[in-house]
Amino acid sequence: MMDKVDIVTKDIITSDSIQFKEATLDYDSNCSTGDMDYLLPKLAASLRKAKTIDMAVGFLMESGVKLLINDLKQVAQSGVRIRILTGNYLNITQPQALFLVKEALGDNDMIKRLRQKA
């Protein structure tokens, strides 16, 4: 077992010994890093290019669905299959959001409700 003296005398990494590499941001990547690299434009662009859409989200809120509703309508009208799996943990999913999604997907798609067993 290492004693306290061994830990203290180990080499300490200082900022002078770190070499930084210049990084470039790839805005065509699948990663959104925050700050000025927003997720919404990437998500909307991905929806428009998709051949099928399978989304799993913890909850749906009206404010979030409204941001994507036009893209969802456009994609649904072009015949792309859209499946969205959502939960209702702590009753966060808003019924208005579900109605908006149903409106965007039309009558061709089904919204299924799954109940958690007690």
C-alpha positions, 0 to 999 in steps of 0.5 A: 500500500502506498503511504502519504509520502509516496503520493505527495512526491509523485510527479505533478502535471502542470499546465506548462507540461501540457501540449494543446492541439488546435481543434476545429469544429465540424458543424456537419458532425452528429455531435452538438457541444452547446455554447453556439453549437445548437442542437435544433438546426442539426436535428431539423436538418437530420429530420429532412434528410431521413429515410425513416425516423425512430426517436426515443425521448423521455417526455414530450413538451408542447414547446419542444414539439412546436420547434419541430412541428413544421419539419415533422409535417414535411417529412410525414407528407413525403412518406417517411415512416416516423416512430416516436417513443416517449414516456410519462414519468412524473407526468411531464409529457404534455397532452397538447404535445401528443396532439400536435405530434398526432396532427403532424403525423396524420391518420396514417400513423398510430400513437400507442399508449403503454402503461407502466405496471404497478 
